[in-house]
Amino acid sequence: MNVPFRTHRLATLMVLWTLAWAGVASPPTPPEPLYTERPGTPDGMGKWFLGREIAHYMTHHGAPWLERPEREQEERPKLLLDALGIKPGQAVADVGAGSGYLTWRMAERVGPSGRVYATDIQPEMIAILRTNMSARKLTQVVPVLSTPEDPHLPTNALDLIILVDVYHECEFPYEMARGMTAALKPGGRLVLIEYRGEDQWVPIKRLHKMTEAQVRREMALHDLEWISTGRELPRQHILIFRRKAGESPIQPTVAPKQAP
């Protein structure tokens, strides 16, 4: 029986995905096209990546919600940072930092000798973040105005990059993950905090949650290896990936594009 070429291609791709997940083979070349557009939900962009609709991002008008008092109990930021073991003197990044809710906590951990690159794609959010960091007299924070396709982080320079409830809203998730991978030192960690899509009881809209399987599937396209998935937080995954040893897969911005 003749098997159509597309069937062969799909079977081959599935084998490569399986091997990549097992650590036997390099991640497969991303499928083409990376993105598709079709009708979606009111909370989504109508733009899909590997079967997942990309959610609309929060605008700067939502900054007060980021600072809500309930967040301390709902997300347990101290517990998160304790689990990550950030050390004095490290260079780290808070991607999609918003108002800086986690940024100042990270800055206290790295201390005056460390550096926190706090990125956001909205100038208004950067302005709010600057005000909040200034009020705390934190000079080790570097605000960075990024773009939807480029985090504008220094290459091969960071010990840790963290995204808290942000990755699912990245308009260009493949390009952003590629840029963040290149910004990590070999062995540096990329940490994605996402509301657990497997748990229906988590009171967050479906499009603003992700399953562990979906995150790992998308990160398998990059020079990253999955380390662990923590469930220490009440409602969110702590998905930890590590950049493999070797040369940077791309040459993005060499120095951070600091916000004016």
C-alpha positions as CSV (number, residue, x, y, z in Angstrom):
1,M,0.0,0.0,0.0
2,N,1.4,3.4,-0.9
3,V,1.5,5.8,2.1
4,P,1.2,9.5,1.2
5,F,4.3,11.7,1.6
6,R,2.6,13.9,4.2
7,T,1.9,10.8,6.3
8,H,5.6,9.8,6.2
9,R,6.5,13.4,7.2
10,L,4.1,13.4,10.1
11,A,5.4,10.1,11.4
12,T,9.0,11.2,11.1
13,L,8.2,14.4,13.0
14,M,6.5,12.4,15.8
15,V,9.5,10.2,16.1
16,L,11.8,13.2,16.4
17,W,9.6,14.8,19.0
18,T,9.7,11.5,21.1
19,L,13.5,11.3,20.8
20,A,13.9,14.9,21.7
21,W,11.8,14.6,24.8
22,A,13.9,11.5,25.8
23,G,17.1,13.4,25.3
24,V,18.2,11.1,22.5
25,A,18.1,13.5,19.6
26,S,18.3,17.3,19.0
27,P,15.1,19.2,18.9
28,P,13.4,18.9,15.5
29,T,13.2,21.8,13.1
30,P,10.1,23.8,13.9
31,P,7.1,23.1,11.7
32,E,6.3,25.5,8.9
33,P,4.4,27.7,9.2
34,L,5.1,28.5,12.9
35,Y,1.9,30.4,13.3
36,T,-1.6,30.1,11.9
37,E,-4.6,32.4,12.1
38,R,-8.2,31.3,12.5
39,P,-11.2,32.4,14.6
40,G,-10.5,32.2,18.3
41,T,-11.9,33.2,21.7
42,P,-12.5,36.7,23.0
43,D,-9.5,36.4,25.2
44,G,-7.3,35.3,22.4
45,M,-5.5,36.9,19.4
46,G,-6.9,34.5,16.8
47,K,-3.3,33.4,16.4
48,W,-2.2,29.9,17.1
49,F,1.2,28.3,17.9
50,L,1.5,24.5,18.0
51,G,-2.2,24.1,18.6
52,R,-2.4,26.8,21.3
53,E,-4.2,30.1,20.9
54,I,-2.1,33.0,22.1
55,A,-3.8,35.1,24.8
56,H,-4.1,38.9,24.7
57,Y,-1.6,40.5,27.1
58,M,-2.5,42.7,29.9
59,T,-2.2,46.4,29.2
60,H,-0.7,49.0,31.6
61,H,-4.2,49.7,32.8
62,G,-4.0,46.4,34.7
63,A,-1.0,47.4,36.8
64,P,-3.0,47.9,40.0
65,W,-4.2,44.3,39.7
66,L,-0.6,43.1,39.6
67,E,-0.1,44.8,42.9
68,R,-3.2,43.4,44.6
69,P,-2.7,42.4,48.2
70,E,-4.3,38.9,47.6
71,R,-1.4,38.0,45.2
72,E,0.9,37.3,48.2
73,Q,-1.3,34.4,49.3
74,E,-2.4,33.3,45.8
75,E,1.1,33.1,44.2
76,R,3.5,33.0,47.2
77,P,6.4,34.9,45.6
78,K,8.8,34.2,48.5
79,L,8.2,30.5,48.2
80,L,8.9,30.8,44.5
81,L,12.2,32.6,44.9
82,D,13.2,30.3,47.7
83,A,12.7,27.4,45.4
84,L,14.9,29.0,42.7
85,G,17.8,29.7,45.0
86,I,18.8,33.1,43.5
87,K,22.2,34.1,44.8
88,P,24.0,37.4,45.5
89,G,25.9,38.7,42.5
90,Q,23.9,36.9,39.9
91,A,22.6,38.4,36.7
92,V,18.9,37.6,36.2
93,A,16.0,38.8,34.2
94,D,12.3,39.3,34.9
95,V,10.7,39.2,31.4
96,G,7.3,40.8,31.2
97,A,8.0,42.5,34.6
98,G,5.0,44.8,34.5
99,S,4.9,46.9,37.6
100,G,8.0,45.1,39.0
101,Y,6.1,43.0,41.6
102,L,8.7,40.3,41.4
103,T,11.5,42.5,40.2
104,W,12.2,44.2,43.5
105,R,12.1,40.8,45.3
106,M,14.7,39.5,42.8
107,A,16.8,42.6,43.3
108,E,17.0,42.1,47.0
109,R,18.2,38.5,46.4
110,V,21.0,39.4,44.0
111,G,22.0,42.3,46.1
112,P,24.0,45.5,45.1
113,S,26.6,43.4,43.2
114,G,24.0,41.7,41.1
115,R,21.8,42.8,38.2
116,V,18.1,42.4,37.4
117,Y,17.0,43.2,33.8
118,A,13.3,44.0,34.0
119,T,11.7,43.9,30.5
120,D,8.3,44.9,29.2
121,I,6.9,45.8,25.8
122,Q,4.9,48.7,27.1
123,P,6.6,52.1,27.8
124,E,3.9,52.8,30.3
125,M,4.7,49.7,32.3
126,I,8.4,50.6,32.2
127,A,7.5,54.0,33.6
128,I,5.5,52.4,36.5
129,L,8.4,50.0,37.1
130,R,10.9,52.8,37.3
131,T,8.8,54.6,39.8
132,N,8.5,51.5,42.0
133,M,12.2,50.7,41.8
134,S,13.1,54.3,42.6
135,A,10.9,54.3,45.6
136,R,12.8,51.3,46.9
137,K,16.2,52.8,46.0
138,L,17.2,49.7,43.9
139,T,20.0,50.7,41.6
140,Q,20.7,47.1,40.4
141,V,17.5,47.0,38.3
142,V,17.9,47.8,34.6
143,P,14.6,48.5,32.9
144,V,14.5,47.2,29.3
145,L,11.9,48.2,26.7
146,S,11.6,45.0,24.7
147,T,9.6,44.1,21.6
148,P,7.1,41.2,21.0
149,E,9.8,39.4,19.0
150,D,13.0,40.2,21.0
151,P,13.6,40.4,24.8
152,H,16.6,42.7,24.1
153,L,18.8,40.9,26.7
154,P,22.6,40.6,26.7
155,T,23.9,37.5,25.0
156,N,25.4,34.6,27.0
157,A,25.1,36.7,30.2
158,L,22.3,35.6,32.5
159,D,22.1,33.0,35.2
160,L,18.3,33.0,35.3
161,I,15.4,34.3,33.3
162,I,11.9,34.1,34.8
163,L,8.5,34.8,33.3
164,V,5.5,34.9,35.7
165,D,2.2,34.4,33.9
166,V,3.7,36.0,30.8
167,Y,4.8,33.3,28.3
168,H,1.3,32.4,27.2
169,E,0.7,36.0,26.2
170,C,3.9,36.3,24.1
171,E,2.7,37.2,20.5
172,F,5.8,35.5,19.1
173,P,6.6,32.8,21.6
174,Y,9.1,31.0,19.3
175,E,11.2,34.1,18.7
176,M,11.0,35.2,22.4
177,A,12.1,31.8,23.7
178,R,14.9,31.7,21.1
179,G,16.1,35.1,22.2
180,M,15.9,34.2,25.9
181,T,17.8,31.0,25.3
182,A,20.6,32.9,23.7
183,A,20.7,35.4,26.6
184,L,21.4,32.6,29.1
185,K,24.8,31.4,30.0
186,P,25.4,27.7,29.2
187,G,23.7,26.0,32.1
188,G,21.6,29.1,32.9
189,R,17.9,28.5,33.7
190,L,14.7,29.6,32.0
191,V,11.8,29.4,34.4
192,L,8.2,29.7,33.3
193,I,5.5,30.2,35.9
194,E,2.1,29.4,34.5
195,Y,-1.3,28.7,36.0
196,R,-1.9,25.0,35.8
197,G,-4.0,24.1,32.8
198,E,-4.5,20.6,34.1
199,D,-6.5,21.8,37.1
200,Q,-10.0,22.9,36.2
201,W,-10.5,24.4,39.7
202,V,-7.8,27.1,39.2
203,P,-9.9,30.2,38.9
204,I,-8.2,31.6,35.8
205,K,-9.6,31.8,32.2
206,R,-8.6,28.8,30.2
207,L,-6.5,30.8,27.7
208,H,-4.4,32.2,30.6
209,K,-3.4,28.7,31.8
210,M,-1.0,26.2,30.3
211,T,-0.4,22.5,30.8
212,E,3.0,21.1,31.5
213,A,2.9,19.1,28.3
214,Q,2.2,22.1,26.2
215,V,5.1,24.1,27.7
216,R,7.5,21.3,27.3
217,R,6.4,20.7,23.8
218,E,7.2,24.4,22.9
219,M,10.5,24.5,24.8
220,A,11.6,21.4,23.0
221,L,12.1,23.5,19.9
222,H,15.1,25.3,21.6
223,D,18.5,24.5,22.9
224,L,17.0,23.8,26.3
225,E,16.6,20.7,28.5
226,W,13.8,20.3,31.0
227,I,14.9,20.0,34.6
228,S,11.8,19.9,36.7
229,T,8.3,20.9,37.2
230,G,7.5,22.1,40.7
231,R,4.1,22.2,42.2
232,E,5.0,24.1,45.4
233,L,2.8,27.1,44.5
234,P,-0.9,27.0,45.2
235,R,-2.1,27.5,41.6
236,Q,0.9,27.6,39.2
237,H,3.6,25.4,37.7
238,I,7.3,26.2,38.2
239,L,8.7,24.9,34.9
240,I,12.5,24.9,34.9
241,F,14.6,24.5,31.8
242,R,18.3,24.7,31.4
243,R,20.3,26.0,28.5
244,K,22.5,23.2,27.1
245,A,26.3,23.7,26.8
246,G,27.5,25.1,23.5
247,E,27.4,28.1,21.3
248,S,24.4,30.5,21.3
249,P,21.9,29.3,18.6
250,I,21.5,32.9,17.4
251,Q,23.3,36.3,17.8
252,P,20.7,38.7,19.2
253,T,21.2,42.0,20.8
254,V,24.7,42.0,22.4
255,A,23.9,44.6,25.0
256,P,20.5,45.2,26.6
257,K,18.4,47.9,25.0
258,Q,17.9,49.9,28.2
259,A,14.6,51.8,28.3
260,P,15.1,55.6,28.0
